[in-house]
Amino acid sequence: MTTIGNGSGTGDLTGKRALVTGGSRGIGAAIIHQLMDAGVDVLTTGRSERSTMPEGASFVAADVQTEAGAAAISAAVQNEFGGVDIVVHSAGGARPYKTGLAIPNEEWQDTMELNVLAPVRLNSLLAPGMQEQGSGAIVHISSAAVTPPVPPFLHYQAAKVALENYSQGLAAELASSGIRVNTVSPGRTETPGGVETRENWSHMLAEAGMDEEPAQDSPTSTTPLGRDGQPDDVANAVLFLVSGWAGLMTGNILRVDGGEYPRG
């Protein structure tokens, strides 16, 4: 069996222990399924409802946006597994607003709590155990659409840029302990939330006081590869990054976007 932190080999993950946040549907659920198919024991989280979580995964009811929720999740990891080898931060999101100036303070705060501070808190609680065992893999789910910034989503894009910067800094800090930290940045992906967004895009624009003609970076545009992503496309990237196949990869931002959002 390969080690996750500094090993090389077949990428065998049998018997590894993983925490995946935001696992109720879409990308998070696909990540859980792929990890379990690879022989990983998975714990996932939700505020209260377990029925929508992938069958076979362990579950803890907790709010990732709060310090108390992070503590409860960390305790559940210890009770369930005695430690963790893989952490995937999939929970995230935000609502659109008319302009960046129209985004209320509480929405900025909520967006930062969910997309940045939730991973920060959980990593602070779980990474020390990984350091003690000398191995581990952390993956943050960001967004390929962080640029160009668009007014309705400035808070979300700013949060994801902060997450990517944090992820790279954490990678440098933990590398000597055999812990790899990477980011996966999906483009438009056929998730329940994504479908809802596309179906209601014109309404969202109208509510935001914007032109209803789809912009180039809107969910109605087409990727260079000619299709939207599927949750498994993103899950495949995560599975690769936490396996021994990616044993020399840390501090990376891996875009899974069909070439839609190239960056220099």
C-alpha positions as CSV (number, residue, x, y, z in Angstrom):
1,M,0.0,0.0,0.0
2,T,1.3,3.5,-0.8
3,T,1.7,6.2,1.7
4,I,-0.4,9.4,1.0
5,G,2.2,12.0,2.0
6,N,5.4,11.2,0.3
7,G,4.9,7.8,-1.3
8,S,4.8,6.6,-4.9
9,G,3.2,3.5,-6.3
10,T,-0.2,2.2,-7.3
11,G,-2.3,4.8,-5.6
12,D,-4.0,2.1,-3.5
13,L,-6.2,3.8,-0.9
14,T,-7.7,0.8,0.8
15,G,-8.3,1.3,4.5
16,K,-7.6,5.1,4.4
17,R,-9.8,7.3,6.5
18,A,-11.4,10.4,5.0
19,L,-13.5,13.4,6.0
20,V,-15.5,15.1,3.2
21,T,-17.6,18.2,3.9
22,G,-20.5,19.2,1.8
23,G,-21.3,15.6,0.8
24,S,-25.1,15.7,0.4
25,R,-25.2,16.0,-3.4
26,G,-23.3,17.0,-6.5
27,I,-19.5,17.2,-6.3
28,G,-19.3,16.3,-2.7
29,A,-21.4,13.2,-3.1
30,A,-19.4,12.1,-6.1
31,I,-16.2,12.4,-4.2
32,I,-17.6,10.3,-1.4
33,H,-18.7,7.6,-3.8
34,Q,-15.4,7.5,-5.5
35,L,-13.4,7.3,-2.3
36,M,-15.6,4.5,-1.0
37,D,-15.3,2.6,-4.2
38,A,-11.5,2.9,-3.7
39,G,-11.8,1.3,-0.3
40,V,-11.7,4.5,1.8
41,D,-13.7,4.8,5.0
42,V,-15.6,8.1,4.8
43,L,-17.2,10.5,7.3
44,T,-19.3,13.3,6.0
45,T,-21.1,16.2,7.5
46,G,-24.5,18.1,7.4
47,R,-26.3,20.5,9.6
48,S,-29.1,18.1,10.5
49,E,-30.3,15.8,7.7
50,R,-28.6,12.5,7.1
51,S,-31.1,11.1,4.5
52,T,-29.5,12.8,1.5
53,M,-26.0,11.7,2.3
54,P,-24.4,8.8,0.2
55,E,-25.3,5.5,1.7
56,G,-22.4,3.8,3.4
57,A,-20.6,6.9,4.6
58,S,-20.6,7.7,8.3
59,F,-22.2,11.0,9.3
60,V,-22.0,13.8,11.8
61,A,-24.6,16.6,12.2
62,A,-22.7,19.8,12.5
63,D,-22.5,23.3,11.0
64,V,-19.1,23.7,9.3
65,Q,-19.4,27.5,9.5
66,T,-19.1,27.6,13.3
67,E,-16.3,26.9,15.8
68,A,-18.6,24.6,17.7
69,G,-19.4,22.7,14.4
70,A,-15.7,22.3,13.6
71,A,-15.0,20.9,17.1
72,A,-17.9,18.5,16.8
73,I,-16.6,17.3,13.4
74,S,-13.1,16.9,14.7
75,A,-14.4,14.9,17.7
76,A,-16.5,12.7,15.4
77,V,-13.4,11.9,13.3
78,Q,-11.5,10.8,16.4
79,N,-14.5,8.7,17.7
80,E,-15.1,7.1,14.3
81,F,-11.6,6.6,13.0
82,G,-9.1,7.6,15.6
83,G,-7.5,10.0,13.1
84,V,-7.8,10.9,9.4
85,D,-5.7,10.4,6.3
86,I,-7.7,12.5,3.8
87,V,-9.6,15.7,4.2
88,V,-11.7,17.1,1.3
89,H,-13.3,20.5,1.8
90,S,-16.2,20.4,-0.6
91,A,-18.8,22.7,1.2
92,G,-19.1,26.1,-0.3
93,G,-21.3,28.5,-2.2
94,A,-22.9,32.0,-2.2
95,R,-25.9,34.0,-3.5
96,P,-25.7,36.6,-6.2
97,Y,-26.3,40.3,-5.6
98,K,-26.9,43.3,-7.9
99,T,-23.4,44.7,-7.4
100,G,-20.5,44.2,-5.2
101,L,-21.5,47.3,-3.2
102,A,-24.9,45.8,-2.6
103,I,-23.6,42.7,-0.9
104,P,-24.5,43.1,2.8
105,N,-21.9,42.7,5.5
106,E,-23.5,39.6,6.8
107,E,-23.4,38.0,3.4
108,W,-19.7,38.7,3.1
109,Q,-19.2,37.2,6.6
110,D,-21.3,34.1,5.8
111,T,-19.5,33.6,2.5
112,M,-16.1,33.9,4.2
113,E,-17.1,31.6,7.0
114,L,-18.3,28.8,4.7
115,N,-15.7,29.0,1.9
116,V,-12.6,30.0,3.9
117,L,-12.8,29.9,7.7
118,A,-14.5,26.5,7.8
119,P,-11.6,24.8,6.1
120,V,-9.1,26.9,8.1
121,R,-10.7,25.7,11.4
122,L,-11.0,22.1,10.5
123,N,-7.4,22.0,9.2
124,S,-6.2,23.5,12.4
125,L,-7.9,20.7,14.3
126,L,-7.0,17.8,12.1
127,A,-3.6,18.6,10.6
128,P,-1.7,18.1,13.9
129,G,-2.8,14.4,13.9
130,M,-1.6,14.1,10.3
131,Q,1.7,15.6,11.3
132,E,2.1,13.0,14.1
133,Q,1.5,10.1,11.7
134,G,3.8,11.7,9.1
135,S,1.3,11.6,6.2
136,G,-1.9,13.0,4.9
137,A,-3.7,14.7,2.0
138,I,-5.9,17.8,2.1
139,V,-7.9,19.0,-0.9
140,H,-9.8,22.3,-1.1
141,I,-12.6,22.7,-3.6
142,S,-12.4,26.2,-5.1
143,S,-13.8,27.5,-8.4
144,A,-12.2,28.0,-11.8
145,A,-14.5,31.1,-12.2
146,V,-12.6,33.3,-9.8
147,T,-11.6,35.5,-12.7
148,P,-12.7,37.8,-14.2
149,P,-14.5,39.1,-11.1
150,V,-18.2,39.8,-11.8
151,P,-20.3,42.1,-9.5
152,P,-23.0,39.5,-8.4
153,F,-20.4,37.1,-7.1
154,L,-17.5,39.3,-5.8
155,H,-17.9,37.9,-2.3
156,Y,-17.7,34.3,-3.5
157,Q,-14.8,34.9,-5.9
158,A,-12.9,36.8,-3.3
159,A,-13.4,34.0,-0.8
160,K,-12.2,31.3,-3.3
161,V,-9.1,33.4,-4.2
162,A,-8.4,33.6,-0.4
163,L,-8.9,29.8,-0.1
164,E,-6.5,29.1,-2.9
165,N,-3.9,31.4,-1.4
166,Y,-4.3,29.8,2.0
167,S,-4.1,26.3,0.5
168,Q,-0.7,27.1,-1.1
169,G,0.6,28.6,2.1
170,L,-0.6,25.6,4.1
171,A,1.1,23.3,1.6
172,A,4.4,24.9,2.2
173,E,4.0,24.7,5.9
174,L,3.0,21.0,6.1
175,A,5.2,19.6,3.3
176,S,8.0,18.7,5.7
177,S,5.5,16.5,7.7
178,G,4.6,14.5,4.6
179,I,1.2,16.2,4.2
180,R,0.2,17.3,0.7
181,V,-2.2,20.1,0.3
182,N,-3.8,20.8,-3.1
183,T,-6.8,22.6,-4.6
184,V,-9.3,21.5,-7.3
185,S,-11.1,24.3,-9.1
186,P,-14.1,23.1,-11.1
187,G,-15.7,25.0,-13.9
188,R,-19.4,24.7,-14.7
189,T,-20.4,21.3,-13.5
190,E,-23.7,19.4,-14.0
191,T,-24.8,19.3,-10.3
192,P,-28.3,19.9,-9.0
193,G,-27.2,23.3,-8.0
194,G,-25.6,24.0,-11.3
195,V,-28.7,22.9,-13.2
196,E,-30.9,25.1,-11.0
197,T,-28.5,28.0,-11.7
198,R,-28.7,27.6,-15.5
199,E,-32.5,27.2,-15.4
200,N,-32.9,30.3,-13.4
201,W,-30.0,32.4,-14.7
202,S,-32.1,35.0,-16.5
203,H,-34.2,35.4,-13.3
204,M,-31.1,35.8,-11.2
205,L,-29.8,38.4,-13.6
206,A,-33.1,40.2,-13.6
207,E,-33.2,40.2,-9.8
208,A,-29.7,41.5,-9.8
209,G,-30.7,44.3,-12.1
210,M,-28.4,43.1,-14.9
211,D,-28.8,42.5,-18.6
212,E,-30.6,39.2,-19.2
213,E,-28.4,38.4,-22.2
214,P,-25.9,35.7,-21.1
215,A,-22.4,36.9,-20.6
216,Q,-19.4,35.0,-21.8
217,D,-18.7,33.7,-18.3
218,S,-22.3,32.8,-17.5
219,P,-23.6,29.3,-16.9
220,T,-25.2,29.3,-20.4
221,S,-21.9,29.6,-22.3
222,T,-19.9,26.6,-23.8
223,T,-16.6,25.3,-22.8
224,P,-13.8,24.7,-25.4
225,L,-14.2,21.0,-24.9
226,G,-17.9,21.3,-25.8
227,R,-19.5,20.0,-22.6
228,D,-20.1,20.9,-19.0
229,G,-18.3,18.9,-16.3
230,Q,-19.8,16.1,-14.4
231,P,-19.4,15.6,-10.7
232,D,-17.3,12.5,-11.4
233,D,-14.9,14.7,-13.5
234,V,-14.1,16.7,-10.3
235,A,-14.1,13.6,-8.1
236,N,-11.6,11.9,-10.4
237,A,-9.2,14.8,-9.9
238,V,-9.7,14.6,-6.1
239,L,-9.1,10.9,-6.1
240,F,-5.9,11.4,-8.1
241,L,-4.6,14.1,-5.8
242,V,-5.1,12.1,-2.6
243,S,-3.5,8.9,-4.0
244,G,0.1,7.9,-4.3
245,W,0.0,8.7,-8.0
246,A,0.2,12.4,-7.0
247,G,2.9,11.7,-4.3
248,L,5.1,14.6,-5.5
249,M,2.2,17.1,-5.9
250,T,1.5,19.7,-3.3
251,G,0.5,23.4,-3.5
252,N,-1.1,22.9,-6.9
253,I,-4.4,24.4,-8.2
254,L,-5.9,21.9,-10.6
255,R,-8.6,23.3,-12.8
256,V,-11.3,20.9,-14.1
257,D,-13.1,23.3,-16.4
258,G,-13.0,22.1,-20.0
259,G,-10.5,24.9,-20.7
260,E,-13.1,27.6,-20.0
261,Y,-11.0,29.7,-17.6
262,P,-7.4,29.7,-18.6
263,R,-5.0,31.5,-16.3
264,G,-1.5,32.8,-16.8
